[in-house]
C-alpha cells in the first residue's frame, strides 16, 4: 500500500534470434533500472513527487515495474505540467517511507534515464536527506546513448526518441508512462549498440554524503555539495532557427526564442545554457527588445539584465519554471 504499485510481468516469450549484447558487454550483469522522477522543480532544494522504475534483465527484457507518489512536504510546483496537486500528494508516502522499496529496485543495476544527470541528482539528494545512499554505482543517459549511436534525431526530447523507435507516448510527464517509453526505446538502442559494437556511455554515480537545505549565515547555499563547472566553456554554434518572438506565459517555449540568464542558478549555469541550446533556443548574453525571455531567480534585483527586462517588458520566469518548460519546447515549424 502506501501509494506504491508493483506489476510483475509474465515471462516474455523468447526473443527471436537477433543481435544480443556481445559477451562481457551487457550494460550490467544484473540488468538495468529505467527510472523517471517528476519533481517540484529543478533547484537543489526541489523534491521528488513521483517515481517509476522499470527493471530490465541483461538482455533488455522487462522484469517488472513499480510506481509511487511521494509527498514532497512542500508546494508541488508546476501542476500544469505534471498534474499532481497538493490534494493528490497529501496522503502519499514520504520519500523515507519508499526509500527501501526504491533501493530494492535499483540495487546493483545500471540506472538508466533520459537526461540521467538530472534524475540521479534528484534521487541522490533525496537519499542524502534520508541519511542513506542509493545502491547504484553506474548510470547511463539515453540522450548520450542516442548520440553515440548517431541516431538521426532533430532534438533530444524523450518523445522524439520514442517516435524514432515507434513507441507511443500515452501520458507525457507521468513518471510511469515516461519510464515505460524509456524502457521500450532503450531495448532497441541496446541491440543497436551491440550490433555496432558501440561503447555504452556509462558514468559513475557518486552518492552525496552530506546534506543541508539551510546554509549557515554567510555561506553560499551549497548544502555541502556543489558540482564544479561541468565542462570547459566554449563557443556554441549559432541557433539555426529564426526568433519567433516573445514567450507567452502558459504557452510552450518555441525553438529560436532568445533566452537570457541573470543571477545565481542552482543548476550550473553552463549546464542550463547547454540544455537551452540543445532544445533549439538561442542563448543570449544580453537583453534587447528582441529577447524572448529572461530566466532569473531574483527578478527584482538590480542587475543590468533585470533592469532592462523591466524597461522592455521582457517576460521573466524563474529557474524551476524554465526547467519544466525546457522539457517541452515546440518545434520552430509549428505555428
Secondary structure, 3 states (H helix, E strand, C coil): CCCEEEEECCCCCCCCCCCCCCCCCCCCCCCEEEEEEEECCCCCCCCEEEEEEEEECCCCCEEEEEEEECCCCCCCCCHHHHCCCHHHHHCCCCHHHHHHHHHHHHCCCEEEECCHHHHHHHHHHHHHHCCCCCCCCEEEEHHHHHHHCCCCCCCCCHHHHHHHCCCCCCCCCCHHHHHHHHHHHHHHHHHHHHHCCCCCCEEECCCCCCCCCCCCCCCCCCCCCCCCCCCCCCCCCCCCCCCCCCCCCCCCCECCCEEEEECCCCCCHHHHHHHHHHCCCEEECCCCCCCCEEEECCCCCCCHHHHHHHHHCCCEECHHHHHHHHCCCECCCCC
